[in-house]
Amino acid sequence: MTMLDLLPTLLSIASLARGSDFLDNPPVNYTTGKSFEDCELRFPATKVDESSHIESYGGERAYKGEFQHMAAIGWTRSGATIDYLCGGSLITWRFVLTASHCSVDSNNLPPDTVRLGDTDLASTDDDESAQQIPIARFIKHPQYRESRKYYDIAVVELEKNVIPNSAICVACVWRELEAPGDLLDAVGFGALGFGEKLSPTLQKVKLQALDAS
């Protein structure tokens, strides 16, 4: 099964969720789009101050309003500290798309919380727009194989709906038959270099799509 085969399953899960929660406060003109091409028109990113950008090894700092769909998936530890070890994309007000390998950490413990609207997990700068929501269910693809990372895709169901604001919005899900061929934005809180710790700030980098053939 290819990624194109997986999309109908993913979209059917998302549509079930939309029945009760997506219609509450959808983004303006969300349903008017007929393809991915007009996504930018329906989801205009908030302008950010380019002069304040800090270049980082392995990526560039991303700021509030640039990637409103970005979610940080965390594990609550003793002392109420949270380790954010995975990322995801908000695809409805109740579901986050992520990877199946994020279902447990190195100690085989499941994640329990998701944070949205925060581009610096180590400071309080974005806290006025951020939302912290417990995880209700972690749904792995039924054919996921950990040894080879086959079907490494999953959805996280949140305990309650996300409230949209200037820093939080659902992503445009790719619905086209052909994979994108242009430069792509990779976003996350990953390590900035080989062997380094995870970055507490959201990072972005441009990547060229690989030819699947």
GROMACS elastic network, one bead per residue, 0.5 to 0.9 nm:
[ bonds ]
;  ai    aj funct       b0    kb
    1     4     6  0.80286   500
    1     5     6  0.58288   500
    1     6     6  0.71609   500
    1   151     6  0.85989   500
    2     5     6  0.51122   500
    2     6     6  0.64805   500
    2     7     6  0.89901   500
    2   151     6  0.89119   500
    3     7     6  0.63803   500
    3   151     6  0.85872   500
    4     7     6  0.53618   500
    4     8     6  0.76954   500
    4   175     6  0.88732   500
    4   176     6  0.87459   500
    4   177     6  0.70250   500
    4   178     6  0.83617   500
    4   179     6  0.84725   500
    5     8     6  0.64865   500
    5     9     6  0.76970   500
    6     9     6  0.54550   500
    6    10     6  0.63078   500
    6    11     6  0.87255   500
    6   151     6  0.86948   500
    7    11     6  0.59614   500
    7    12     6  0.84274   500
    7   174     6  0.82574   500
    7   175     6  0.75328   500
    8    11     6  0.50771   500
    8    12     6  0.59969   500
    8    13     6  0.86166   500
    8   175     6  0.87719   500
    9    12     6  0.51481   500
    9    13     6  0.63606   500
    9    14     6  0.86897   500
   10    13     6  0.52544   500
   10    14     6  0.62936   500
   10    15     6  0.86981   500
   10    97     6  0.88853   500
   10   154     6  0.88403   500
   10   155     6  0.84273   500
   11    15     6  0.60113   500
   11    16     6  0.86239   500
   11   173     6  0.82514   500
   11   175     6  0.87445   500
   12    15     6  0.50328   500
   12    16     6  0.63243   500
   12    17     6  0.87771   500
   13    16     6  0.53157   500
   13    17     6  0.65826   500
   13    18     6  0.88791   500
   13   155     6  0.87790   500
   14    17     6  0.51902   500
   14    18     6  0.62743   500
   14    19     6  0.89826   500
   14    91     6  0.71114   500
   14    92     6  0.65438   500
   14    94     6  0.89474   500
   14    95     6  0.73607   500
   15    19     6  0.65445   500
   15    22     6  0.87304   500
   15    92     6  0.85580   500
   16    19     6  0.55038   500
   16    20     6  0.79750   500
   17    20     6  0.62806   500
   17    21     6  0.65050   500
   17    22     6  0.70421   500
   17    92     6  0.71135   500
   17    93     6  0.82507   500
   17    94     6  0.68817   500
   17    95     6  0.75199   500
   18    21     6  0.52933   500
   18    23     6  0.65065   500
   18    92     6  0.66074   500
   18    93     6  0.77867   500
   18    94     6  0.82284   500
   19    22     6  0.64648   500
   19    23     6  0.69797   500
   20    23     6  0.67155   500
   20    24     6  0.77029   500
   21    24     6  0.56781   500
   21    25     6  0.82784   500
   21    92     6  0.79944   500
   21    93     6  0.63951   500
   21    94     6  0.69966   500
   21   161     6  0.67066   500
   22    25     6  0.68308   500
   22    26     6  0.60780   500
   22    92     6  0.61998   500
   22    93     6  0.58302   500
   22    94     6  0.79298   500
   22   161     6  0.86986   500
   23    26     6  0.56663   500
   25    28     6  0.86654   500
   25   163     6  0.82702   500
   25   164     6  0.77188   500
   26    29     6  0.81740   500
   26    30     6  0.66478   500
   26    31     6  0.86378   500
   26    93     6  0.87435   500
   26   164     6  0.83346   500
   27    30     6  0.53561   500
   27    31     6  0.86625   500
   27    42     6  0.79243   500
   27    43     6  0.78785   500
   27   164     6  0.81164   500
   27   169     6  0.76122   500
   27   170     6  0.83900   500
   28    31     6  0.83573   500
   28    42     6  0.72101   500
   28    43     6  0.85278   500
   29    32     6  0.53552   500
   29    33     6  0.75277   500
   29    42     6  0.62057   500
   29    43     6  0.89887   500
   30    33     6  0.65179   500
   30    39     6  0.88047   500
   30    42     6  0.60886   500
   30    43     6  0.80627   500
   31    34     6  0.80991   500
   31    42     6  0.89779   500
   32    42     6  0.83050   500
   33    36     6  0.75825   500
   33    37     6  0.84781   500
   33    38     6  0.62400   500
   33    39     6  0.71405   500
   33    41     6  0.89068   500
   33    42     6  0.73494   500
   34    37     6  0.82693   500
   34    38     6  0.76257   500
   35    38     6  0.63015   500
   35    39     6  0.74407   500
   35   174     6  0.83915   500
   35   175     6  0.70416   500
   35   176     6  0.71767   500
   36    39     6  0.52118   500
   36    40     6  0.84223   500
   36   172     6  0.70661   500
   36   173     6  0.76750   500
   36   174     6  0.62359   500
   36   175     6  0.67722   500
   36   176     6  0.71306   500
   37    40     6  0.74287   500
   37    41     6  0.86385   500
   38    41     6  0.52937   500
   38    42     6  0.65284   500
   38    43     6  0.86744   500
   39    42     6  0.51798   500
   39    43     6  0.59040   500
   39    44     6  0.81788   500
   39   172     6  0.63083   500
   40    43     6  0.50066   500
   40    44     6  0.53563   500
   40    45     6  0.76201   500
   40   172     6  0.88916   500
   41    44     6  0.57005   500
   43   169     6  0.83030   500
   43   170     6  0.89680   500
   43   171     6  0.84374   500
   43   172     6  0.81393   500
   44    47     6  0.88078   500
   45    48     6  0.88584   500
   45    65     6  0.57558   500
   45    66     6  0.53847   500
   45    67     6  0.74160   500
   45    68     6  0.79444   500
   46    64     6  0.76269   500
   46    66     6  0.60830   500
   46   166     6  0.75411   500
   46   167     6  0.83133   500
   47    50     6  0.87511   500
   47    64     6  0.89313   500
   47    65     6  0.70741   500
   47    66     6  0.75194   500
   48    51     6  0.88695   500
   48    52     6  0.85285   500
   48    53     6  0.89373   500
   48    63     6  0.69149   500
   48    64     6  0.75076   500
   48    65     6  0.73836   500
   48    66     6  0.76070   500
   49    52     6  0.56915   500
   49    53     6  0.72941   500
   49    63     6  0.88062   500
   50    53     6  0.54902   500
   51    54     6  0.85034   500
   53    60     6  0.75833   500
   53    61     6  0.62053   500
   53    62     6  0.77656   500
   53    63     6  0.83193   500
   54    60     6  0.66182   500
   54    61     6  0.58297   500
   54    62     6  0.89402   500
   55    59     6  0.70414   500
   55    61     6  0.64202   500
   56    59     6  0.53501   500
   56    60     6  0.51756   500
   56    61     6  0.67821   500
   56   192     6  0.72132   500
   56   203     6  0.82165   500
   57    60     6  0.75084   500
   57   192     6  0.55039   500
   57   193     6  0.65842   500
   58   191     6  0.78315   500
   58   193     6  0.60756   500
   58   203     6  0.83087   500
   58   204     6  0.85507   500
   58   205     6  0.73793   500
   59   187     6  0.87639   500
   59   192     6  0.69305   500
   59   203     6  0.55948   500
   59   204     6  0.52876   500
   59   206     6  0.82806   500
   60   202     6  0.84416   500
   60   203     6  0.53168   500
   60   204     6  0.52128   500
   60   205     6  0.62541   500
   61   119     6  0.88134   500
   61   201     6  0.69371   500
   61   202     6  0.60829   500
   61   204     6  0.63098   500
   61   205     6  0.89658   500
   62    65     6  0.87953   500
   62    66     6  0.67006   500
   62    67     6  0.78512   500
   62   119     6  0.69569   500
   62   187     6  0.82568   500
   62   201     6  0.76475   500
   62   202     6  0.53703   500
   62   203     6  0.52489   500
   62   204     6  0.59412   500
   63    66     6  0.59295   500
   63    67     6  0.79097   500
   63   118     6  0.87150   500
   63   119     6  0.59499   500
   63   120     6  0.85137   500
   63   201     6  0.87303   500
   63   202     6  0.72681   500
   63   203     6  0.86384   500
   64    67     6  0.73341   500
   64    68     6  0.74739   500
   64   117     6  0.71615   500
   64   118     6  0.71959   500
   64   119     6  0.61870   500
   64   126     6  0.73673   500
   64   129     6  0.89396   500
   64   166     6  0.82027   500
   64   167     6  0.57936   500
   64   168     6  0.89750   500
   65    68     6  0.56213   500
   65   117     6  0.82499   500
   65   166     6  0.63820   500
   65   168     6  0.76397   500
   66    69     6  0.89809   500
   66   167     6  0.80642   500
   67    70     6  0.57706   500
   67   117     6  0.87174   500
   67   167     6  0.79111   500
   67   168     6  0.80945   500
   67   169     6  0.84296   500
   67   171     6  0.85396   500
   67   187     6  0.80406   500
   68    71     6  0.85051   500
   68    89     6  0.88112   500
   68    90     6  0.83763   500
   68   116     6  0.79984   500
   68   117     6  0.64505   500
   68   165     6  0.88594   500
   68   166     6  0.77756   500
   68   167     6  0.51597   500
   68   169     6  0.50059   500
   68   170     6  0.70821   500
   68   171     6  0.76115   500
   69    88     6  0.80815   500
   69    89     6  0.51402   500
   69    91     6  0.74212   500
   69    96     6  0.88189   500
   69   116     6  0.76852   500
   69   117     6  0.80016   500
   69   167     6  0.83772   500
   69   168     6  0.59818   500
   69   169     6  0.52620   500
   69   170     6  0.50800   500
   69   171     6  0.51846   500
   69   172     6  0.88496   500
   70    87     6  0.71587   500
   70    88     6  0.60040   500
   70    90     6  0.64951   500
   70   115     6  0.88120   500
   70   116     6  0.64772   500
   70   117     6  0.72817   500
   70   118     6  0.85167   500
   70   119     6  0.87769   500
   70   168     6  0.79294   500
   70   169     6  0.86616   500
   70   170     6  0.87149   500
   70   171     6  0.84081   500
   70   187     6  0.78171   500
   70   188     6  0.76792   500
   70   202     6  0.88798   500
   71    86     6  0.85530   500
   71    87     6  0.55353   500
   71    89     6  0.56726   500
   71    90     6  0.66400   500
   71    96     6  0.74927   500
   71   114     6  0.65020   500
   71   115     6  0.56930   500
   71   117     6  0.74354   500
   71   118     6  0.82270   500
   71   188     6  0.86527   500
   72    84     6  0.60544   500
   72    85     6  0.76676   500
   72    86     6  0.60893   500
   72    88     6  0.64087   500
   72    89     6  0.87715   500
   72   113     6  0.84772   500
   72   114     6  0.56285   500
   72   115     6  0.51117   500
   72   116     6  0.65079   500
   72   118     6  0.83985   500
   72   121     6  0.88712   500
   72   188     6  0.82506   500
   72   189     6  0.78320   500
   73    83     6  0.83770   500
   73    84     6  0.54700   500
   73    85     6  0.64304   500
   73    86     6  0.50792   500
   73    87     6  0.55163   500
   73    88     6  0.71202   500
   73    98     6  0.89394   500
   73   102     6  0.83301   500
   73   111     6  0.67635   500
   73   112     6  0.78594   500
   73   113     6  0.60729   500
   73   115     6  0.65498   500
   74    82     6  0.59504   500
   74    83     6  0.53193   500
   74    85     6  0.61070   500
   74    86     6  0.70086   500
   74    87     6  0.87361   500
   74   111     6  0.54956   500
   74   112     6  0.63378   500
   74   113     6  0.52063   500
   74   114     6  0.59568   500
   74   115     6  0.76730   500
   75    81     6  0.83863   500
   75    82     6  0.53930   500
   75    83     6  0.51680   500
   75    84     6  0.63921   500
   75    85     6  0.76491   500
   75   105     6  0.82151   500
   75   109     6  0.80684   500
   75   110     6  0.72172   500
   75   112     6  0.56489   500
   75   113     6  0.65538   500
   75   114     6  0.89241   500
   76    79     6  0.85516   500
   76    80     6  0.60702   500
   76    81     6  0.58245   500
   76    83     6  0.64994   500
   76    84     6  0.87816   500
   76   111     6  0.75724   500
   76   112     6  0.67339   500
   76   113     6  0.73975   500
   77    80     6  0.56741   500
   77    81     6  0.52400   500
   77    82     6  0.57570   500
   77    83     6  0.72906   500
   78    81     6  0.64429   500
   78    82     6  0.86698   500
   79    82     6  0.89296   500
   82   113     6  0.86327   500
   84    87     6  0.79058   500
   84   111     6  0.89116   500
   84   114     6  0.86587   500
   84   115     6  0.88789   500
   84   121     6  0.85018   500
   84   189     6  0.82826   500
   84   198     6  0.86782   500
   84   200     6  0.85968   500
   85   102     6  0.79126   500
   85   105     6  0.79022   500
   85   111     6  0.89215   500
   85   189     6  0.81609   500
   85   190     6  0.82636   500
   85   198     6  0.78470   500
   86    98     6  0.80239   500
   86    99     6  0.83300   500
   86   102     6  0.62235   500
   86   188     6  0.82905   500
   86   189     6  0.77615   500
   86   190     6  0.82341   500
   87    97     6  0.88333   500
   87    98     6  0.66289   500
   87    99     6  0.84011   500
   87   102     6  0.85706   500
   87   114     6  0.89518   500
   87   187     6  0.87023   500
   87   188     6  0.62042   500
   87   189     6  0.71406   500
   87   190     6  0.86786   500
   88    96     6  0.59968   500
   88    97     6  0.53768   500
   88    99     6  0.76965   500
   88   155     6  0.88587   500
   88   156     6  0.88659   500
   88   188     6  0.83152   500
   89    95     6  0.85383   500
   89    96     6  0.53028   500
   89    97     6  0.50842   500
   89    98     6  0.66537   500
   89   170     6  0.75941   500
   89   171     6  0.66542   500
   90    93     6  0.70031   500
   90    94     6  0.78484   500
   90    95     6  0.60953   500
   90    97     6  0.62817   500
   90   116     6  0.85625   500
   90   168     6  0.85773   500
   90   169     6  0.72347   500
   90   171     6  0.59675   500
   91    94     6  0.79034   500
   91    95     6  0.59228   500
   91    96     6  0.57117   500
   91    97     6  0.64567   500
   91   169     6  0.85461   500
   91   171     6  0.53217   500
   91   172     6  0.73903   500
   91   173     6  0.70348   500
   92    95     6  0.52533   500
   92    96     6  0.71932   500
   92   161     6  0.87614   500
   92   162     6  0.85183   500
   92   169     6  0.85674   500
   92   170     6  0.56705   500
   92   171     6  0.79068   500
   93    96     6  0.83865   500
   93   158     6  0.87034   500
   93   160     6  0.84940   500
   93   161     6  0.52638   500
   93   163     6  0.73321   500
   93   164     6  0.79417   500
   93   169     6  0.81012   500
   93   170     6  0.68332   500
   94   156     6  0.83154   500
   94   157     6  0.59535   500
   94   158     6  0.54294   500
   94   159     6  0.77367   500
   94   160     6  0.65326   500
   94   162     6  0.62890   500
   95   155     6  0.63487   500
   95   156     6  0.54953   500
   95   158     6  0.61778   500
   95   161     6  0.85721   500
   96   114     6  0.88588   500
   96   154     6  0.84202   500
   96   155     6  0.54740   500
   96   157     6  0.66705   500
   96   158     6  0.78391   500
   97   153     6  0.75000   500
   97   154     6  0.60216   500
   97   156     6  0.64506   500
   98   101     6  0.87643   500
   98   102     6  0.73976   500
   98   152     6  0.85231   500
   98   153     6  0.59814   500
   98   154     6  0.52577   500
   98   155     6  0.58418   500
   98   156     6  0.72320   500
   99   102     6  0.55901   500
   99   103     6  0.77830   500
   99   140     6  0.78985   500
   99   151     6  0.87180   500
   99   152     6  0.52572   500
   99   154     6  0.51477   500
   99   155     6  0.77647   500
  100   103     6  0.56702   500
  100   104     6  0.87470   500
  100   138     6  0.85833   500
  100   139     6  0.79105   500
  100   140     6  0.51560   500
  100   141     6  0.68696   500
  100   144     6  0.69795   500
  100   145     6  0.89585   500
  100   146     6  0.82494   500
  100   149     6  0.83261   500
  100   151     6  0.78009   500
  100   155     6  0.81467   500
  101   104     6  0.68549   500
  101   105     6  0.84515   500
  101   140     6  0.85078   500
  101   144     6  0.86796   500
  101   146     6  0.68004   500
  101   149     6  0.75449   500
  101   152     6  0.65265   500
  101   153     6  0.80133   500
  101   154     6  0.85654   500
  102   105     6  0.68798   500
  102   110     6  0.80260   500
  102   111     6  0.77662   500
  102   154     6  0.85525   500
  103   108     6  0.84334   500
  103   109     6  0.80200   500
  103   110     6  0.55308   500
  103   111     6  0.66513   500
  103   138     6  0.66266   500
  103   139     6  0.83494   500
  103   140     6  0.75214   500
  103   154     6  0.85031   500
  104   107     6  0.74107   500
  104   111     6  0.64550   500
  105   108     6  0.51379   500
  105   109     6  0.54100   500
  105   110     6  0.65018   500
  105   111     6  0.76048   500
  106   109     6  0.74241   500
  107   110     6  0.89133   500
  110   138     6  0.84922   500
  111   114     6  0.83924   500
  111   135     6  0.75017   500
  111   138     6  0.84796   500
  112   133     6  0.87751   500
  112   134     6  0.57863   500
  112   135     6  0.50986   500
  112   136     6  0.79917   500
  113   132     6  0.69358   500
  113   133     6  0.57577   500
  113   135     6  0.51787   500
  113   136     6  0.89032   500
  113   158     6  0.83961   500
  114   131     6  0.81935   500
  114   132     6  0.58278   500
  114   133     6  0.53787   500
  114   134     6  0.62298   500
  114   135     6  0.67192   500
  114   158     6  0.78911   500
  115   118     6  0.70359   500
  115   130     6  0.69320   500
  115   131     6  0.57043   500
  115   133     6  0.64929   500
  115   134     6  0.88494   500
  116   119     6  0.85551   500
  116   129     6  0.84163   500
  116   130     6  0.55011   500
  116   131     6  0.53233   500
  116   132     6  0.66699   500
  116   133     6  0.84207   500
  116   162     6  0.86492   500
  116   167     6  0.80962   500
  116   168     6  0.66170   500
  117   126     6  0.71341   500
  117   127     6  0.79326   500
  117   128     6  0.89325   500
  117   129     6  0.57836   500
  117   131     6  0.65008   500
  117   165     6  0.84966   500
  117   166     6  0.84508   500
  117   168     6  0.52134   500
  117   169     6  0.87399   500
  118   121     6  0.64294   500
  118   124     6  0.88007   500
  118   125     6  0.82295   500
  118   126     6  0.53045   500
  118   127     6  0.65914   500
  118   129     6  0.72384   500
  118   130     6  0.52733   500
  118   131     6  0.80367   500
  118   167     6  0.77767   500
  118   168     6  0.89458   500
  118   201     6  0.86077   500
  118   202     6  0.82193   500
  119   125     6  0.84628   500
  119   126     6  0.67227   500
  119   130     6  0.89836   500
  119   189     6  0.87724   500
  119   200     6  0.79746   500
  119   201     6  0.54831   500
  119   203     6  0.84973   500
  120   123     6  0.57429   500
  120   124     6  0.75879   500
  120   125     6  0.70715   500
  120   126     6  0.69580   500
  120   127     6  0.89609   500
  120   199     6  0.88560   500
  120   200     6  0.56181   500
  120   202     6  0.63953   500
  121   124     6  0.77000   500
  121   125     6  0.89295   500
  121   126     6  0.86129   500
  121   199     6  0.87695   500
  121   200     6  0.50273   500
  121   201     6  0.62296   500
  121   202     6  0.83663   500
  122   125     6  0.89403   500
  122   200     6  0.56132   500
  122   201     6  0.74816   500
  123   126     6  0.77252   500
  123   127     6  0.81533   500
  123   200     6  0.86487   500
  124   127     6  0.51128   500
  124   128     6  0.81195   500
  125   128     6  0.77515   500
  126   129     6  0.58021   500
  126   130     6  0.62515   500
  126   167     6  0.87375   500
  127   131     6  0.78908   500
  128   131     6  0.85608   500
  129   165     6  0.71122   500
  129   166     6  0.74571   500
  129   167     6  0.61246   500
  129   168     6  0.78791   500
  130   167     6  0.75228   500
  130   168     6  0.79961   500
  131   162     6  0.76156   500
  131   163     6  0.81675   500
  131   168     6  0.87786   500
  133   158     6  0.65328   500
  133   159     6  0.67412   500
  133   160     6  0.70969   500
  133   161     6  0.86147   500
  133   162     6  0.79850   500
  134   158     6  0.60958   500
  134   159     6  0.56873   500
  134   160     6  0.79950   500
  135   138     6  0.73872   500
  135   156     6  0.69213   500
  135   157     6  0.61761   500
  135   159     6  0.56758   500
  135   160     6  0.88064   500
  136   156     6  0.76064   500
  136   157     6  0.54720   500
  136   158     6  0.50826   500
  136   160     6  0.84857   500
  137   155     6  0.84019   500
  137   156     6  0.58624   500
  137   157     6  0.50272   500
  137   158     6  0.69954   500
  137   159     6  0.81907   500
  138   154     6  0.72911   500
  138   155     6  0.62563   500
  138   157     6  0.63620   500
  138   158     6  0.89243   500
  139   142     6  0.85218   500
  139   153     6  0.89889   500
  139   154     6  0.55489   500
  139   155     6  0.53010   500
  139   156     6  0.60909   500
  139   157     6  0.77281   500
  140   143     6  0.83226   500
  140   144     6  0.69744   500
  140   151     6  0.88613   500
  140   152     6  0.79897   500
  140   153     6  0.65419   500
  140   155     6  0.67050   500
  140   156     6  0.85805   500
  141   144     6  0.53488   500
  141   151     6  0.63538   500
  141   152     6  0.71268   500
  141   153     6  0.59232   500
  141   154     6  0.56012   500
  141   155     6  0.83787   500
  142   145     6  0.88762   500
  142   151     6  0.82897   500
  143   150     6  0.74296   500
  143   151     6  0.61407   500
  143   152     6  0.86910   500
  144   148     6  0.88288   500
  144   149     6  0.67830   500
  144   150     6  0.53985   500
  144   152     6  0.57591   500
  144   153     6  0.76133   500
  145   148     6  0.59588   500
  145   149     6  0.54422   500
  145   150     6  0.51306   500
  145   151     6  0.69218   500
  145   152     6  0.75329   500
  146   150     6  0.70329   500
  146   151     6  0.89925   500
  146   152     6  0.79102   500
  147   150     6  0.80209   500
  148   152     6  0.89985   500
  149   152     6  0.53055   500
  150   153     6  0.86367   500
  151   154     6  0.86330   500
  157   160     6  0.85481   500
  158   161     6  0.69817   500
  158   162     6  0.83231   500
  162   168     6  0.82987   500
  162   169     6  0.87759   500
  163   168     6  0.77610   500
  163   169     6  0.85927   500
  164   167     6  0.76651   500
  164   168     6  0.52589   500
  164   169     6  0.55874   500
  164   170     6  0.83153   500
  165   168     6  0.52162   500
  165   169     6  0.69626   500
  166   169     6  0.77496   500
  170   173     6  0.88380   500
  172   175     6  0.87829   500
  174   177     6  0.88823   500
  174   179     6  0.85254   500
  174   180     6  0.89535   500
  175   178     6  0.87937   500
  176   179     6  0.71418   500
  176   180     6  0.86381   500
  178   181     6  0.86680   500
  179   209     6  0.85480   500
  179   212     6  0.88822   500
  180   183     6  0.82536   500
  180   184     6  0.81120   500
  180   209     6  0.71504   500
  181   184     6  0.83315   500
  181   208     6  0.76619   500
  181   209     6  0.58713   500
  181   210     6  0.81654   500
  181   211     6  0.83854   500
  182   207     6  0.88066   500
  182   208     6  0.67133   500
  182   209     6  0.67830   500
  183   206     6  0.60725   500
  183   207     6  0.55148   500
  183   209     6  0.64692   500
  184   205     6  0.81828   500
  184   206     6  0.54919   500
  184   207     6  0.51519   500
  184   208     6  0.61393   500
  184   209     6  0.67246   500
  185   204     6  0.65231   500
  185   205     6  0.57635   500
  185   207     6  0.63602   500
  185   208     6  0.89608   500
  186   203     6  0.82432   500
  186   204     6  0.56148   500
  186   205     6  0.53467   500
  186   206     6  0.62543   500
  186   207     6  0.67753   500
  187   190     6  0.85200   500
  187   202     6  0.70100   500
  187   203     6  0.56646   500
  187   205     6  0.66788   500
  187   206     6  0.89925   500
  188   199     6  0.85606   500
  188   201     6  0.84011   500
  188   202     6  0.55212   500
  188   203     6  0.54973   500
  188   204     6  0.67331   500
  189   192     6  0.87006   500
  189   198     6  0.61678   500
  189   199     6  0.51091   500
  189   200     6  0.61337   500
  189   201     6  0.61325   500
  189   202     6  0.50604   500
  189   203     6  0.60859   500
  189   204     6  0.89217   500
  190   193     6  0.88657   500
  190   197     6  0.79327   500
  190   199     6  0.56045   500
  190   200     6  0.83751   500
  190   201     6  0.89518   500
  190   202     6  0.82254   500
  190   203     6  0.76182   500
  191   194     6  0.72087   500
  191   195     6  0.76580   500
  191   196     6  0.55944   500
  191   197     6  0.53987   500
  191   199     6  0.55247   500
  192   195     6  0.87933   500
  192   196     6  0.64992   500
  192   197     6  0.75850   500
  192   198     6  0.70867   500
  192   199     6  0.65796   500
  192   203     6  0.85030   500
  193   196     6  0.53960   500
  193   197     6  0.81978   500
  194   197     6  0.88370   500
  196   199     6  0.86265   500
  198   201     6  0.88641   500
  199   202     6  0.72025   500
  199   203     6  0.78368   500
  209   212     6  0.88108   500
  210   213     6  0.87407   500
